[in-house]
Amino acid sequence: MSLQVEKLEKNMAKLTINVEAEEVEKAIERAYHKQKSRISIPGFRKGKVPRKMIEKMYGEGVFYEDAVNDMIPTAYEKAAEESELEIVSQPKIEVVQIESGKEFIFTAEVAVRPEVTLGQYTDIEITKADTSVSEEEIMAEIDKEREQNGRVITVEDRAVEDGDMTVIDFEGFVDGVAFEGGKGTDYPLTIGSHSFIDTFEQQLIGKNIGEETEVNVTFPEEYHAEELQGKPAMFKVTVKSIKKKELPELDDDFVEDVSEFSTVDEYKDSIRKNLEEKKTKEAEDTKKDTVIEKVIENAQMEIPEAMIDAQVRQMAQDFARRLTSQGLSPEQYFQYTGMTAEQLNEQMRPQALKNIQSRLVLEQIAVQENFEVTDEEYDAQLNDMAEAYNMEADKLKELLSDKDKENIKKDIQVKKAVEFVAERAKEV
């Protein structure tokens, strides 16, 4: 096999690969033996037709496609290694020549890892996040707990109020004519949930059980039923029942029921501490993201489209796996959402580019700062991976190739680069 490497624009390269005629003959012969049992020619038993007879009847190139598919993977893999290029995309293959007795020639166009010129990556200025916790935020958390522990009671002695859980009958009319889908019986509606259009729910406030009322609304311009878009409508509505949620009082008894604490003050202090920890973690994550974005802005690199395509494919495959683990096929997802695979890929493209840029600048920082990976750090990462895969670390280690091990070390170096730039950022 011989190889020529041509550097193209925008971090692309073309590999021209020549496979010896002897290898072509072997591949054609393998293709013949693979297919001969499926070929019938009068006068010969199935599977016993000579190759030359098949080629005479169906053309000399009858086995070329299988031979090409046989030769390309091995030849490309060897050429990619010999090229010493850091290839970051699937190859775009084009057959130049395939003919018995001659060399097999094909090209593989690939994206090459872009060179990164770093700009400023230390002393990056970012806005300091506010991690303080207000009394309102604490009470909001407590109200969530009270809401979960509330009890529903039936109301019979008053009219509808905001927040009530009602049951209604309704029928809608446009231009005095009832429209399809505009009628409901024993329909549950929480006032203030905004599940009905326009001011429908607000107009029920103050209405009594058994009282029929007229509710006037206007359908949105982008309503799903085209014939109703933007049209005024009148609904005849009867409130059939009213219920409300009664929340427990915030006192020591409530605190003892829902927590490990004995007093309201202890409970509130615990919530404050948890919220502060949550805000601090969120602030740290935001800080890292913001610093990396600015490091990317300060760097120079040219990302080939084929590299982005490869990242999008990887993201789409990961997304499909997550769907499957949740019991949903990609086809069902597209059916439910009305989205196509092409639209999903296009939606993923900006994030794919950001992922690539982040990885490249962080890897370059790791190189520039000469980050080393200790055996302890490598083993700790391996143990985390083994735990995630629910297997023994030693068993996982046996399955890893040299490239896998190198990628694990790169992941550790990237994490170090993230911590490095975040610690050296200036919060103002």
ABEGO torsion letter per residue (X at the ends): XBBBBBBBBGGBBBBBBBBBAAAAAAAAAAAAAAAAAABBBBGBBBGABBAAAAAAAAEAAAAAAAAAAAAAAAAAAAAAAAAGBBBABBBBBBBABBBBGBBBBBBBBBBBBBBBBBBBABGBBBBBBBABBBAAAAAAAAAAAAAAABBBBBBAABBBBBGBBBBBBBBBBBGGBBBBGABBBGBBBBBGAGABBEAAAAAABGBBBGBBBBBBBBBBAABABAAABGBBBBBBBBBABBBBBBBBBBBAAAAAAABABABAAAAAAAAAAAAAAAAAAAAAAAAAAAAAAAAAAABBBBBBAAAAAAAAAAAAAAAAAAAAAAGBBAAAAAAAAGBBAAAAAAAAAAAAAAAAAAAAAAAAAAAAAGBBBBAAAAAAAAAAAAAAAGBBAAAAAAABBAAAAAAAAAAAAAAAAAAAAAAABBBX
